[in-house]
Amino acid sequence: MAEPFQRDGKWYGRVKNAAGLWRNVILAEARTKAQARELQAALALQARRQRDGLEPLPTDRAFTVGALLRWWLNTYVAGKTWAGREEDRFRLYFESTDLIHLPIVALTSGRLELFLQHWSQKGLGPASVNKLRAMVRTAFNRARRADLVHGQNPASDTKPRKVPKRAPAFLEPHEVSRLLTELSREDRPLVATALYAGLRKGELFGLQKRDVDLKRRLLTVRRSYDNDTTKGAREEAVPIAAVLVPYLEAALEASKGTLLFPRADGEMRTEADKLGKRLRSALSRAGIVEGYLHLCRRCKRNGTPHEEKHPDCERRHCPKCKMLLWAKALPRRFRLHDTRHTTATLLLAAGVDLYAVARILRHSDPKITFETYAHLVPGYLHEQIDRLPKLEKFAALVLQEPKTAETAPRGLLPEPSLCRVVEVARLAGVEPAARGFEGRCSIQLSYRRTAVILAG
């Protein structure tokens, strides 16, 4: 091996790289020739292990973050129904920053965290910031499997933002009929299927006539849009509710092609279809709103607009110019996906158990259904919390224990004997455990209050 040499105050070493080519490399940490020899030997050993397949090859320094994301978009995202969203996210949030020019070998968790913090400070929500992090994490993992990059994923060391968990929006049973009445003849069967079967947007648009079996009252969900599979990559049958049968019969009769809910020209509806917007307009016409904004158009033209918010749309007059106010509906926050929440709500209100709801909604794990809708199960949580008053008599008897508040300091009063605890428990109808009762019950009487703690 050639000896290291010094030039312009820097030490260089001649090393055969992983490709088997001799290259002069800078030994930046070397201060003496002995240190330069050690670094050169370490680099030569690492390159030898890479040539022998014992260590991964180094990542190409010309491979940037932008090239990584573009490779991932072209290889794994192109052609998907959600490809447009990913392309827009890449264009809006990555191409407008210097991160895309950064080599992958220089991308660290700290550099990625600064990128995420930048967009958080710009007002981007936590869920959207997590999407950016997920893009880098997924693209890096895919590229590592393809042997394009090596090393630890920098996104793994960044912490996801905490997204506030909000209660799902849904319609009450009496609001469903009002909504369906206000929809157009083309959209009514489509929305009814979403409400009574719990299908997603892509699954609705991808339904074909052959997927409907009215004799057995089964609706087979096979695809999303024109994809061969659904979100869960499973072909499943959903039971058709009796109330949904007339709507499906109308859709089968109206459709002239193979699709159940086609566009006016017979083609498949796309993700750009504004069904959610038409749904919210129907909600406004049905009076299912958060309230009404009453505006004075005359004051607005004069530059001093007057507006009032009221829960109704009664006729009111402007207090300034006495002109009749124009009532504008404030639509309720409701997405097309919230029709699935409505399906679950209607089922739970009818007394259907959570496991059946999970099967109808086709959740991969019933835990998802429980965490989302358990609070809507009629009487479930009330029945559990109503168990607390069973110890009310026990607590009342303990509170009758004589106190010496006049002489006691502001601390703990003398505890009653264990025999008194057992006696009070039995009088209250609570049978102590056969063994270990001493460790399962403790009573503390304080100067201002009495606390009864039953462990177990």
C-alpha positions as CSV (number, residue, x, y, z in Angstrom):
1,M,0.0,0.0,0.0
2,A,1.3,3.4,-0.9
3,E,2.3,5.8,1.9
4,P,0.1,8.7,2.7
5,F,1.4,12.1,1.6
6,Q,0.8,15.7,2.5
7,R,-0.2,18.5,0.2
8,D,-1.2,22.1,1.1
9,G,-1.3,21.2,4.7
10,K,-3.7,18.3,4.2
11,W,-3.0,14.6,4.4
12,Y,-4.0,12.3,1.5
13,G,-4.2,8.6,1.2
14,R,-4.3,6.4,-1.9
15,V,-7.0,3.8,-1.4
16,K,-8.7,1.3,-3.8
17,N,-12.4,2.0,-3.5
18,A,-15.4,-0.4,-3.6
19,A,-15.4,-0.4,-7.4
20,G,-11.7,-1.5,-7.4
21,L,-10.3,1.8,-8.6
22,W,-7.4,3.7,-7.0
23,R,-8.4,7.1,-5.7
24,N,-6.7,9.8,-3.6
25,V,-8.9,10.6,-0.6
26,I,-8.5,13.4,1.9
27,L,-7.7,12.2,5.5
28,A,-9.3,15.2,7.2
29,E,-8.9,14.0,10.7
30,A,-5.2,13.2,10.4
31,R,-2.7,15.6,12.0
32,T,0.4,13.4,11.8
33,K,1.7,10.8,9.4
34,A,1.0,8.0,11.9
35,Q,-2.7,9.1,12.1
36,A,-2.8,9.3,8.3
37,R,-1.5,5.7,8.1
38,E,-4.3,4.5,10.5
39,L,-7.0,6.3,8.6
40,Q,-5.8,5.0,5.3
41,A,-5.7,1.4,6.5
42,A,-9.2,1.8,8.0
43,L,-10.6,3.1,4.6
44,A,-8.8,0.4,2.7
45,L,-10.3,-2.3,5.0
46,Q,-13.8,-0.8,4.6
47,A,-13.5,-0.7,0.8
48,R,-12.3,-4.3,0.8
49,R,-15.3,-5.4,2.9
50,Q,-17.6,-3.5,0.5
51,R,-16.0,-5.3,-2.5
52,D,-16.5,-8.6,-0.8
53,G,-20.2,-7.9,0.0
54,L,-19.6,-7.8,3.8
55,E,-20.6,-4.1,4.0
56,P,-23.2,-2.1,2.0
57,L,-21.8,0.0,-0.8
58,P,-21.7,3.8,-0.2
59,T,-24.6,5.8,-1.5
60,D,-23.9,7.9,-4.6
61,R,-23.3,11.5,-3.5
62,A,-25.1,12.7,-6.7
63,F,-28.3,11.0,-5.5
64,T,-30.3,13.9,-3.9
65,V,-33.5,14.0,-1.9
66,G,-35.3,15.3,-4.9
67,A,-34.1,12.4,-7.0
68,L,-35.1,10.0,-4.3
69,L,-38.6,11.3,-4.1
70,R,-39.0,11.5,-7.9
71,W,-37.8,7.9,-8.2
72,W,-40.4,6.8,-5.6
73,L,-43.2,8.8,-7.3
74,N,-42.4,7.4,-10.7
75,T,-41.9,3.8,-9.5
76,Y,-44.5,3.2,-6.8
77,V,-47.0,6.1,-7.0
78,A,-47.6,6.7,-10.7
79,G,-51.0,5.3,-11.8
80,K,-52.5,5.2,-8.3
81,T,-55.7,7.1,-7.6
82,W,-53.9,9.2,-5.0
83,A,-50.9,10.0,-7.2
84,G,-52.2,13.5,-7.9
85,R,-52.1,14.3,-4.2
86,E,-48.6,13.1,-3.8
87,E,-47.4,15.0,-6.8
88,D,-49.0,18.2,-5.5
89,R,-47.4,17.7,-2.1
90,F,-44.0,17.2,-3.7
91,R,-44.4,20.3,-5.8
92,L,-45.7,22.6,-3.1
93,Y,-43.5,21.6,-0.1
94,F,-40.3,20.0,-1.5
95,E,-39.6,21.8,-4.7
96,S,-39.9,25.2,-3.0
97,T,-37.1,24.4,-0.6
98,D,-33.4,23.6,-0.8
99,L,-33.9,20.1,0.6
100,I,-34.4,18.5,-2.8
101,H,-30.8,19.5,-3.8
102,L,-29.3,18.0,-0.6
103,P,-27.4,14.7,-1.2
104,I,-29.0,11.7,0.5
105,V,-25.7,11.0,2.3
106,A,-25.9,14.5,3.9
107,L,-29.6,14.1,5.0
108,T,-29.8,13.7,8.7
109,S,-32.7,13.5,11.1
110,G,-31.8,17.0,12.4
111,R,-31.9,18.4,8.8
112,L,-35.3,16.7,8.2
113,E,-36.6,18.0,11.5
114,L,-35.7,21.5,10.5
115,F,-37.6,21.0,7.3
116,L,-40.7,19.8,9.1
117,Q,-40.5,22.6,11.7
118,H,-40.3,25.1,8.8
119,W,-43.7,24.1,7.5
120,S,-45.2,23.8,11.0
121,Q,-44.3,27.4,11.5
122,K,-45.8,28.3,8.2
123,G,-49.2,27.1,9.6
124,L,-49.3,23.6,8.1
125,G,-51.3,21.2,10.3
126,P,-49.8,18.3,12.2
127,A,-51.5,15.7,9.9
128,S,-50.0,17.4,6.8
129,V,-46.6,17.6,8.4
130,N,-46.7,13.9,9.1
131,K,-47.5,13.3,5.4
132,L,-44.3,15.0,4.4
133,R,-42.3,12.9,6.9
134,A,-44.0,9.8,5.6
135,M,-43.0,10.6,2.1
136,V,-39.3,10.7,3.0
137,R,-39.6,7.7,5.2
138,T,-41.4,5.5,2.6
139,A,-39.2,6.6,-0.3
140,F,-36.0,5.9,1.7
141,N,-37.2,2.4,2.7
142,R,-38.1,1.6,-0.8
143,A,-34.8,2.8,-2.2
144,R,-32.9,0.8,0.5
145,R,-34.6,-2.4,-0.6
146,A,-33.7,-1.5,-4.2
147,D,-30.0,-1.0,-3.0
148,L,-30.0,2.6,-4.1
149,V,-29.3,4.0,-0.6
150,H,-27.7,2.6,2.5
151,G,-27.7,3.3,6.2
152,Q,-30.3,4.2,8.7
153,N,-33.5,6.0,7.6
154,P,-33.2,9.6,8.8
155,A,-37.0,9.9,9.1
156,S,-37.0,7.1,11.7
157,D,-35.4,9.4,14.3
158,T,-37.9,12.2,13.8
159,K,-40.9,12.2,16.0
160,P,-44.4,12.3,14.3
161,R,-46.6,15.3,15.2
162,K,-49.5,14.6,17.5
163,V,-52.8,15.0,15.6
164,P,-55.8,16.0,17.8
165,K,-58.3,13.2,17.8
166,R,-61.8,14.6,17.2
167,A,-65.2,13.0,17.5
168,P,-66.5,11.8,14.1
169,A,-69.1,13.8,12.4
170,F,-72.4,12.0,11.5
171,L,-76.0,12.6,10.7
172,E,-78.9,11.7,13.0
173,P,-81.5,9.2,11.7
174,H,-84.1,12.0,11.1
175,E,-81.5,14.0,9.1
176,V,-80.7,11.2,6.7
177,S,-84.2,11.3,5.1
178,R,-84.1,15.1,4.8
179,L,-80.7,15.0,3.1
180,L,-81.8,12.3,0.6
181,T,-84.8,14.4,-0.3
182,E,-82.7,17.4,-1.3
183,L,-80.3,15.5,-3.5
184,S,-80.6,15.2,-7.3
185,R,-82.0,12.1,-8.9
186,E,-78.5,11.1,-10.0
187,D,-76.8,11.5,-6.7
188,R,-79.6,10.2,-4.4
189,P,-78.9,6.4,-5.0
190,L,-75.1,7.1,-4.7
191,V,-75.3,8.9,-1.4
192,A,-77.9,6.4,-0.1
193,T,-75.4,3.6,-0.7
194,A,-72.7,5.5,1.1
195,L,-75.0,6.1,4.1
196,Y,-76.6,2.6,4.4
197,A,-73.6,0.5,3.3
198,G,-70.6,2.5,4.5
199,L,-68.7,2.4,1.2
200,R,-65.8,4.8,0.5
201,K,-65.7,7.2,-2.4
202,G,-63.5,5.1,-4.7
203,E,-65.5,1.9,-3.8
204,L,-68.8,3.7,-4.8
205,F,-67.4,4.9,-8.1
206,G,-65.9,1.5,-8.9
207,L,-69.1,-0.5,-8.3
208,Q,-70.5,-2.5,-11.2
209,K,-73.9,-3.9,-11.8
210,R,-72.7,-7.4,-11.4
211,D,-71.6,-6.5,-7.9
212,V,-75.2,-6.1,-6.7
213,D,-77.1,-9.3,-5.8
214,L,-80.6,-8.2,-4.7
215,K,-81.9,-11.8,-4.3
216,R,-79.3,-12.5,-1.6
217,R,-79.1,-8.8,-0.6
218,L,-75.3,-8.7,-0.9
219,L,-73.1,-6.0,-2.3
220,T,-69.6,-7.2,-3.3
221,V,-66.9,-4.6,-2.9
222,R,-64.1,-5.6,-5.3
223,R,-62.3,-2.4,-6.4
224,S,-61.6,1.3,-5.8
225,Y,-62.1,3.4,-8.9
226,D,-60.5,1.4,-11.7
227,N,-58.0,-0.3,-9.4
228,D,-58.2,-4.1,-9.1
229,T,-58.4,-4.0,-5.2
230,T,-59.8,-1.9,-2.5
231,K,-57.9,0.0,0.3
232,G,-57.7,-3.2,2.4
233,A,-56.7,-5.3,-0.7
234,R,-59.6,-7.6,0.1
235,E,-62.8,-8.6,-1.8
236,E,-65.7,-8.6,0.6
237,A,-69.5,-8.8,0.6
238,V,-71.5,-6.2,2.4
239,P,-75.1,-6.9,3.4
240,I,-77.7,-4.7,1.7
241,A,-80.1,-3.1,4.1
242,A,-83.8,-3.3,3.3
243,V,-84.1,0.4,3.1
244,L,-81.4,0.5,0.5
245,V,-83.0,-1.9,-2.0
246,P,-85.2,0.7,-3.7
247,Y,-82.3,3.0,-4.3
248,L,-80.2,0.2,-5.9
249,E,-83.1,-0.9,-8.0
250,A,-83.4,2.7,-9.3
251,A,-79.6,2.8,-10.0
252,L,-79.7,-0.5,-11.9
253,E,-82.5,0.7,-14.1
254,A,-81.0,4.1,-14.8
255,S,-77.5,2.9,-15.7
256,K,-77.0,1.8,-19.3
257,G,-73.4,0.5,-19.0
258,T,-71.6,-1.9,-16.7
259,L,-71.0,0.7,-14.0
260,L,-73.6,1.2,-11.2
261,F,-73.0,4.9,-10.7
262,P,-71.5,6.3,-13.9
263,R,-71.2,9.9,-15.1
264,A,-73.7,11.3,-17.5
265,D,-71.5,10.2,-20.4
266,G,-71.4,6.6,-19.0
267,E,-67.7,6.8,-18.0
268,M,-66.4,6.2,-14.5
269,R,-66.5,9.0,-12.0
270,T,-63.0,10.2,-10.9
271,E,-61.6,11.6,-7.7
272,A,-62.2,15.1,-9.1
273,D,-65.9,14.5,-8.9
274,K,-67.4,17.2,-6.5
275,L,-69.8,14.8,-4.8
276,G,-68.8,16.1,-1.4
277,K,-69.6,19.7,-2.4
278,R,-73.0,18.7,-3.7
279,L,-73.6,16.8,-0.5
280,R,-72.9,19.9,1.6
281,S,-75.2,22.0,-0.6
282,A,-78.0,19.5,-0.1
283,L,-77.4,19.7,3.7
284,S,-77.8,23.5,3.5
285,R,-81.1,23.1,1.5
286,A,-82.3,20.6,4.1
287,G,-81.6,23.0,6.9
288,I,-78.9,20.8,8.4
289,V,-76.6,23.7,9.2
290,E,-74.7,25.2,12.1
291,G,-76.6,28.4,11.8
292,Y,-77.2,31.4,9.5
293,L,-75.3,34.5,8.7
294,H,-77.6,37.5,8.2
295,L,-76.0,40.1,5.9
296,C,-77.0,43.6,4.9
297,R,-76.2,44.0,1.2
298,R,-76.8,47.8,1.2
299,C,-74.2,48.3,4.1
300,K,-71.8,46.0,2.3
301,R,-71.9,48.1,-0.9
302,N,-71.3,51.2,1.2
303,G,-68.2,49.7,2.8
304,T,-69.6,49.2,6.3
305,P,-71.0,45.7,6.2
306,H,-73.4,44.6,8.9
307,E,-73.8,40.9,9.7
308,E,-75.4,38.8,12.5
309,K,-75.3,35.1,13.3
310,H,-78.5,33.4,14.3
311,P,-79.6,29.7,14.6
312,D,-82.6,30.3,12.3
313,C,-83.3,32.1,9.0
314,E,-86.2,34.3,10.2
315,R,-86.6,37.6,8.5
316,R,-84.7,40.4,10.2
317,H,-83.9,44.0,9.3
318,C,-80.6,45.9,9.5
319,P,-80.4,48.1,12.6
320,K,-78.6,50.8,10.5
321,C,-80.6,51.2,7.3
322,K,-83.6,49.0,8.1
323,M,-83.1,46.9,4.9
324,L,-84.1,43.3,5.0
325,L,-81.1,41.1,5.9
326,W,-80.1,38.3,3.6
327,A,-79.7,34.9,5.4
328,K,-76.8,32.8,4.3
329,A,-76.6,29.2,5.5
330,L,-73.5,28.1,7.4
331,P,-73.1,24.5,6.4
332,R,-72.2,21.9,8.9
333,R,-68.7,20.5,8.7
334,F,-69.4,17.2,6.9
335,R,-67.3,15.3,4.4
336,L,-68.2,12.5,2.1
337,H,-66.2,10.1,4.2
338,D,-68.4,11.1,7.2
339,T,-71.2,9.0,5.6
340,R,-69.3,6.0,6.9
341,H,-69.5,7.4,10.4
342,T,-73.2,7.9,9.8
343,T,-73.5,4.2,8.9
344,A,-71.9,3.2,12.2
345,T,-74.0,5.6,14.1
346,L,-77.3,4.3,12.6
347,L,-76.3,0.8,13.4
348,L,-75.2,1.5,16.9
349,A,-78.4,3.5,17.6
350,A,-80.4,0.4,16.5
351,G,-78.6,-1.7,19.1
352,V,-76.1,-3.5,16.7
353,D,-73.0,-4.8,18.6
354,L,-69.6,-3.3,17.8
355,Y,-68.2,-6.5,16.2
356,A,-71.0,-6.6,13.6
357,V,-70.4,-2.9,12.9
358,A,-66.7,-3.7,12.3
359,R,-67.6,-6.4,9.9
360,I,-70.0,-4.2,7.9
361,L,-67.5,-1.3,7.7
362,R,-64.8,-3.9,6.8
363,H,-62.3,-2.7,9.4
364,S,-59.2,-4.9,9.5
365,D,-59.2,-4.7,13.3
366,P,-62.3,-4.4,15.5
367,K,-60.1,-2.3,17.8
368,I,-60.4,0.5,15.2
369,T,-64.2,0.4,15.5
370,F,-64.2,0.3,19.2
371,E,-61.8,3.3,19.6
372,T,-63.8,5.4,17.1
373,Y,-67.4,4.5,18.0
374,A,-67.5,3.0,21.6
375,H,-68.8,6.3,23.0
376,L,-71.8,6.1,20.7
377,V,-73.0,2.7,22.0
378,P,-76.3,3.4,23.8
379,G,-75.9,3.0,27.6
380,Y,-72.5,1.3,27.4
381,L,-70.4,3.8,29.3
382,H,-73.3,4.8,31.6
383,E,-73.8,1.2,32.6
384,Q,-70.1,1.0,33.5
385,I,-69.9,4.2,35.5
386,D,-73.1,3.5,37.3
387,R,-71.3,0.8,39.2
388,L,-69.7,3.5,41.4
389,P,-72.8,4.1,43.6
390,K,-72.7,0.5,44.8
391,L,-70.1,1.7,47.3
392,E,-72.1,4.7,48.4
393,K,-73.4,3.0,51.5
394,F,-69.9,1.8,52.4
395,A,-68.5,5.3,52.1
396,A,-71.3,6.8,54.2
397,L,-70.7,4.4,57.0
398,V,-67.0,5.1,57.0
399,L,-67.7,8.8,57.2
400,Q,-69.5,8.2,60.5
401,E,-66.2,7.1,62.1
402,P,-65.7,9.4,65.2
403,K,-63.2,12.2,64.6
404,T,-61.1,14.2,66.9
405,A,-60.8,17.3,64.7
406,E,-60.5,19.6,67.7
407,T,-57.3,18.1,68.9
408,A,-55.9,16.8,65.6
409,P,-53.3,18.7,63.7
410,R,-53.6,19.5,60.0
411,G,-52.5,16.0,59.1
412,L,-53.8,12.5,59.2
413,L,-56.1,11.5,62.0
414,P,-55.7,8.1,63.6
415,E,-56.8,5.3,61.3
416,P,-59.7,3.1,62.3
417,S,-58.9,-0.5,63.1
418,L,-59.0,-3.2,60.5
419,C,-61.9,-4.8,62.4
420,R,-63.9,-1.6,62.0
421,V,-63.2,-1.7,58.2
422,V,-64.3,-5.3,57.9
423,E,-67.5,-4.5,59.9
424,V,-68.4,-1.5,57.8
425,A,-67.7,-3.3,54.6
426,R,-70.0,-6.2,55.5
427,L,-72.8,-3.8,56.7
428,A,-72.6,-2.1,53.3
429,G,-72.9,-5.5,51.5
430,V,-69.3,-5.6,50.4
431,E,-67.8,-9.0,51.3
432,P,-64.0,-8.7,52.0
433,A,-61.7,-11.0,50.0
434,A,-60.9,-14.3,51.6
435,R,-57.2,-13.6,51.7
436,G,-55.1,-10.5,51.5
437,F,-57.9,-8.1,52.6
438,E,-55.4,-6.2,54.7
439,G,-53.4,-5.3,51.6
440,R,-56.5,-4.6,49.5
441,C,-58.1,-1.9,51.6
442,S,-56.7,1.2,53.2
443,I,-58.5,4.1,54.8
444,Q,-57.1,7.5,55.4
445,L,-59.0,10.1,57.4
446,S,-57.7,13.6,56.8
447,Y,-58.6,16.8,58.6
448,R,-60.9,18.1,55.9
449,R,-62.1,14.9,54.1
450,T,-62.3,11.2,54.3
451,A,-60.9,9.2,51.4
452,V,-62.0,5.6,50.9
453,I,-59.6,3.6,48.6
454,L,-60.4,0.1,47.6
455,A,-57.5,-1.4,45.6
456,G,-58.8,-4.1,43.3
